[in-house]
Amino acid sequence: MKVPQTSLPALSLALSLSLALSLALSLALAPALRAEEPPPIEVNPNRPTFANPALTTQPGLAELEWGLQQSHLREDGPSFGTPTLLKLGLAKDVELRLSCPGYLRLEPSGALAARGFGDFNLAAQWCYLHDGLFGTDQAIQVAHTFPTAPASQGLGNGAPIDTLTLLFSRDAGNYHIDVNLLESWIGQPSDQAEGPAGGRAAQAAGTVSITRNLGETWSLTGELYSLQSTPQNGRIVSNLWAIAYKVSKRLVLDGGVDMGLSHGAPRYTLFAGLTVGLGRFRKP
């Protein structure tokens, strides 16, 4: 059948309108589609300092911190550990933390060396305020340590430990400041408890950490921290110095030294490690 000549212009007009409409819809939806894309993975290192930042891991991101450390004690032989922390960004400003001292090798004087894994720790952190008092981000962290390691060998505490931490962080130009206040309730094993078995010893602690950014990739950190004495351990006062190198937003390397200032602290500890974004377990 022969197509009437008048239908060709109408068909061309319909195709032109369809293409124009498709282009307009694409341009209109492009910002929305871009908004649904997750932000690039960027880690939030907590190591190697005793202090932790108030800000939490990106939502939906699994982030691993791992390191090597060798401590030289004042009375016993050296000790070795592989501190490990896995952080999961459950939601905006909320993270789950699973940690362990890792594989330990202890060499106490007058006793056989002990090898094995330390106690397992489970914690949650909530950053409840941004730009609060003095421009600080503020968070609260609750943690429970399970006595999974044999205390008879010195690898674990032998009883549960609960810790409450208040965290304050602030950026000031090229500087980043973290202040942590901690209160721990340390379970006393039955053979060490003073009074009824299963008692607890309270331990207060505090730390101030200051990081100076030296450019896009390098940073220098200094920290001073203190832990109250317990029936089993003397008071710990120490200072730490570390340097970090940002390979990418997803990977940060660090290394440094921790030097004890009190008799209860190790003489010094050498350490090195990394923080890496493993990947997303769900879209934020």
C-alpha positions in Angstrom: 0.0 0.0 0.0 1.3 3.4 -0.9 1.8 5.7 2.1 0.2 9.1 1.7 2.7 11.9 1.3 1.1 13.9 4.2 2.0 11.2 6.7 5.8 11.5 6.3 6.0 15.0 7.9 3.8 13.9 10.7 5.9 10.9 11.4 9.1 13.0 11.4 7.5 15.5 13.8 6.5 12.6 16.1 10.0 11.2 16.1 11.5 14.6 16.8 9.1 15.2 19.7 9.9 11.8 21.1 13.7 12.4 21.0 13.3 15.8 22.5 11.2 14.4 25.3 13.7 11.6 26.0 16.6 14.1 26.1 14.7 16.4 28.5 13.9 13.5 30.8 17.5 12.4 30.8 18.7 15.8 31.7 16.1 16.2 34.4 16.8 12.8 36.0 20.6 13.0 35.8 21.1 14.9 39.1 18.8 12.5 40.9 20.7 9.5 39.5 24.0 11.0 40.5 22.6 11.7 44.0 21.8 8.0 44.5 25.4 7.0 43.8 27.3 6.4 47.1 30.1 8.7 47.9 33.7 7.5 47.3 35.1 5.3 50.0 37.2 7.3 52.5 38.5 5.8 55.6 38.4 7.4 59.1 41.5 6.1 60.9 41.3 5.5 64.6 44.8 3.9 65.0 47.5 4.2 66.1 46.5 6.6 68.9 44.9 5.6 72.2 42.2 8.3 71.4 39.5 7.7 68.8 37.7 10.4 66.7 34.1 11.3 67.4 33.1 10.9 63.7 32.1 7.4 62.6 32.7 5.2 59.6 30.8 5.9 56.4 27.3 4.3 56.4 27.5 0.8 54.7 31.3 0.7 54.8 33.4 -2.1 56.3 36.7 -0.6 57.4 39.7 -2.6 58.8 42.5 -1.4 61.0 45.5 -3.8 61.6 49.0 -3.4 62.9 52.1 -4.8 64.4 53.6 -3.6 67.7 56.5 -4.6 69.9 56.5 -3.4 73.5 59.6 -3.4 75.7 58.6 -3.6 79.4 60.4 -2.4 82.5 60.5 -5.7 84.3 59.4 -8.4 81.9 60.6 -9.4 78.5 59.3 -7.9 75.3 55.7 -8.5 74.1 54.4 -8.6 70.6 50.8 -8.0 69.3 48.8 -7.6 66.2 45.9 -5.2 67.2 42.9 -5.6 64.9 39.7 -3.6 64.6 36.8 -4.0 62.2 34.4 -1.1 61.9 31.0 -1.3 60.3 29.1 1.8 59.4 25.5 0.7 60.4 23.9 4.1 59.7 24.8 7.8 59.6 26.8 8.6 62.8 26.5 5.0 64.1 29.2 2.3 63.8 29.7 -1.2 65.2 33.2 -2.1 66.3 34.8 -5.6 66.7 38.3 -5.7 68.0 41.0 -7.9 69.5 44.7 -7.4 70.5 45.2 -10.1 67.8 47.9 -12.6 68.1 50.0 -12.1 71.2 53.5 -13.3 72.3 54.4 -12.5 75.9 57.7 -13.2 77.5 57.3 -12.7 81.3 60.4 -12.9 83.4 60.8 -16.1 85.3 58.0 -17.9 83.3 57.4 -19.6 80.0 56.5 -17.5 77.0 52.8 -17.4 76.2 51.3 -17.3 72.7 47.7 -16.9 71.6 44.9 -14.5 70.8 43.7 -11.8 73.3 40.2 -11.0 74.5 37.5 -10.1 72.1 35.8 -6.7 72.3 32.5 -5.5 71.0 31.5 -1.8 70.9 29.1 0.6 69.4 29.6 4.4 68.8 27.1 7.1 68.2 28.1 10.6 67.1 25.1 12.5 68.6 26.2 16.1 67.9 28.1 18.0 65.2 29.6 21.4 65.8 28.6 21.5 69.4 30.4 23.3 72.3 33.6 25.0 71.0 32.8 23.6 67.5 33.4 20.0 68.6 31.9 16.8 67.2 30.7 14.7 70.2 30.1 11.0 70.5 29.5 8.3 73.0 30.9 4.7 72.9 30.0 1.7 74.9 32.2 -1.4 74.8 32.2 -4.9 76.4 35.3 -7.1 76.5 34.6 -10.9 76.6 37.1 -13.0 78.6 37.9 -15.3 75.6 41.7 -15.6 76.2 43.3 -17.6 78.9 44.1 -15.3 81.9 46.5 -17.9 83.4 49.0 -17.2 80.6 48.4 -13.4 80.8 46.8 -13.3 77.4 43.4 -12.1 78.8 41.8 -10.5 81.8 39.9 -13.6 82.9 36.7 -11.6 83.5 34.5 -9.2 81.5 35.3 -5.5 81.1 32.8 -2.7 80.4 33.9 0.7 79.2 32.0 4.0 78.6 33.8 6.6 76.5 32.9 10.2 75.8 34.6 11.5 72.6 35.2 15.1 71.5 36.9 16.1 68.1 37.5 19.3 66.4 39.3 20.5 63.2 41.2 23.8 63.5 42.9 24.7 60.2 45.6 22.1 59.6 45.1 20.6 63.0 42.8 17.9 64.2 42.2 17.4 68.0 40.7 14.4 69.7 39.9 14.3 73.5 38.5 11.1 75.1 37.3 10.5 78.7 36.9 6.9 79.7 35.5 4.9 82.6 36.1 1.2 82.7 34.7 -1.4 85.1 37.2 -4.3 85.1 36.1 -7.7 86.3 38.3 -9.3 88.9 39.1 -13.0 88.4 38.2 -15.1 91.5 41.9 -15.8 92.3 42.7 -12.0 92.2 39.6 -10.3 93.5 39.8 -8.4 96.7 36.7 -9.3 98.7 33.9 -11.4 97.1 34.8 -13.2 93.9 33.5 -11.5 90.8 34.1 -8.0 92.0 35.0 -5.1 89.8 37.6 -2.4 89.8 36.9 1.0 88.3 39.5 2.6 86.1 39.3 6.2 84.8 41.4 7.2 81.8 41.9 10.3 79.6 43.7 11.2 76.4 44.5 14.2 74.3 45.6 13.7 70.7 46.7 16.4 68.2 47.3 15.8 64.5 49.1 18.2 62.2 48.4 17.8 58.5 51.7 18.3 56.6 50.1 18.3 53.1 47.7 16.2 51.1 49.4 12.9 52.1 51.5 13.2 55.3 50.5 14.0 58.8 52.1 14.0 62.3 50.4 13.1 65.5 51.3 13.6 69.2 49.3 12.2 72.1 49.4 12.2 75.9 47.3 9.7 77.8 46.8 8.3 81.3 45.1 5.3 82.9 44.3 5.1 86.6 46.0 2.3 88.6 44.1 -1.0 89.4 44.8 -3.7 91.9 46.7 -5.6 89.3 48.5 -2.7 87.4 50.2 0.5 88.3 49.2 3.9 86.9 50.0 4.3 83.2 51.1 7.7 81.8 52.5 7.7 78.3 53.0 9.8 75.2 52.9 8.7 71.6 54.3 10.0 68.3 53.2 8.8 64.9 53.4 9.7 61.3 50.8 8.7 58.7 50.9 8.5 54.9 47.7 8.7 52.9 48.2 6.4 49.9 44.6 7.1 48.8 41.3 8.0 50.4 40.8 4.2 50.9 44.2 3.4 52.4 46.3 5.0 55.1 49.6 3.7 56.5 51.1 4.7 59.9 54.1 4.1 62.2 55.6 5.5 65.3 56.7 5.1 68.9 54.9 5.1 72.3 57.2 6.1 75.2 56.1 5.4 78.8 56.3 8.2 81.4 55.3 6.2 84.5 56.6 3.0 86.1 53.4 1.2 85.2 53.8 1.9 81.4 56.0 0.0 79.0 59.4 1.7 78.5 58.6 2.0 74.8 56.5 0.5 72.1 57.2 0.5 68.3 54.3 0.1 66.0 53.2 0.2 62.3 49.9 -0.5 60.6 47.2 0.4 58.2 43.6 1.5 57.8 41.8 0.2 54.7 38.3 0.4 53.4 37.3 -3.2 52.6 34.2 -2.3 50.7 30.5 -1.7 51.1 28.2 -4.3 52.6 25.2 -2.2 51.7 24.4 1.1 49.9 24.3 4.1 52.2 
